[in-house]
């Protein structure tokens, strides 16, 4: 669906303005889909993001600073997210032996199992679930990287 139809706007100031609106609208659509995917598991998209980062680091522990650096939403409070995940038994936190102020976080087996279950339900990376080809996805990724530069 064209962005003009989706938001019922006939004209934009420029193609660049249209692009910004289109990116924001599309990002919100994806976020909504991720919210729906996470809801049955009692996770927020931000908690899911932290778990994915920790899985990528596993079995090495991660600092809160590392989580902040790698998070998709830079406005999220990583310490608060870790506290929530601790309460769900999805991560463990310990304190660094070199620096007692530095928390080290590692994903638990329960967290890894939950991500495996979510991966099976997540069809975002299945080519047959998308309206664009893999080649088009590659080009769009290139253009979005260029846009952010």
Residue pairs with C-beta under 8 A, 6 or more apart in sequence:
3 9
3 18
3 21
3 22
3 25
4 10
6 25
7 21
7 25
9 21
12 18
12 21
19 147
23 144
23 147
31 45
33 124
34 45
34 48
35 44
35 45
37 118
37 121
37 122
38 44
38 45
38 47
38 48
38 118
41 114
41 117
41 118
42 88
43 51
43 114
44 81
45 73
46 71
46 73
46 76
46 81
47 81
47 84
47 85
48 118
49 71
49 72
49 73
49 76
50 67
50 71
50 78
50 81
50 82
50 85
50 91
51 85
51 90
51 91
51 107
51 111
51 114
51 115
52 115
53 62
53 66
53 67
53 70
53 71
54 62
54 67
54 91
54 105
54 106
54 107
54 111
55 107
55 111
55 112
55 115
57 66
57 106
58 106
58 107
58 112
59 106
60 106
61 94
61 104
61 105
61 106
62 104
62 105
62 106
63 96
63 102
63 103
63 104
63 105
64 78
64 79
64 82
64 103
64 105
67 78
67 81
67 82
67 105
68 74
68 78
71 78
79 103
82 91
82 93
82 103
82 105
85 91
85 111
86 92
86 93
89 108
89 110
89 111
90 107
90 108
90 110
90 111
90 114
91 105
91 106
91 107
91 108
91 111
92 105
92 106
92 108
93 103
93 104
93 105
94 103
94 104
94 106
95 101
95 102
95 103
95 104
96 102
96 103
96 104
107 115
123 129
127 133
127 134
130 137
132 140
